[in-house]
């Protein structure tokens, strides 16, 4: 590479960074002044909805980043400072990781293509190529592309769950007696591998409170667990103690030789989606509809058992107190 070409590459890198600053600055100005954007489609707004800081803040951060990168590059090229070149390279690699993750998320998770984000990504890749040429280091180019591709793959792996369903939309294992009243209604979320869940079930099994409506929502998705749930659902629920059957099955440690019910996995996933979407983090969980418009949420084995004792649902159970 002759001297003239070398300097032209340096000036081209200046031009790329300044063009990025001008473009993002103009976009930010349009957003503030008129609410418009350089991006001609709604994809930018849709992508912005998934960014924690919002669309305008993302553009502002991009503008600040390119201004900082250009400033570091300006002084690094002027004074040939090794440490300034290292800082500029690290800044560029970090931006490539961020941009790769954002683009991977857009293309594969929400399947929306923000043209402004694509333009910024193209600018970063071009800047990476020019930095590698200026520094005469192929390793910088390879490392940058690897970081960008890795970020893209990470973003592509993220999935967006469907909107959480309402409690009333969930399918449950329902158990009650002929004398069960309309209120209260009990909704119990549990796992077959949770000792605190088993403690609650054991107390209920001892008391067999069939004068209430019980809706049970198992949250396990492994095939052995789905077989256990299917086996429980295959029982004649009018003739058995549902809580006792679950406890027996869980404590036996055996997997029934039965077929998984059609659609059961989807129903469990729906219950899990409600559980996560409502902000719950651990089982056991009990939601009690005490009456129209009156709902109580209970978490933890001891809290649930104490509530049931206070309400007279448990009379002779094993209290956790």
Buried (B, 14 or more C-beta within 10 A) or exposed (E): EEEEEEEEBBEBBBEBBEBBBEBBBEBBEBBEEEEEBBBEEEBBEBBBEBBEEEBBEBBBBBBEBBBEBBEBBBBBBEEEBEEBBEBBBEBBBEBBBBBBBBBBBBBBBBEBBBBBBBBBBEBBBBBBBBBBBBBEBEEBBEBBBBBBBBBBEBBBEEEEEEEBBEBEEBBBBEBBEEEBEEEBBBBBBBBBEBEBBBBBBBBBBBBEBBEBBBBBBBBBBEEEBBBBBBBBBEBEBEEEBBBBBBBEBBEEEEBBEBEBBEEBBEBBBBBBBBBEBBEBEEBBBBBBBEEEEEBEEBBBBBBBBBBBBEBEBBEEBEEBE
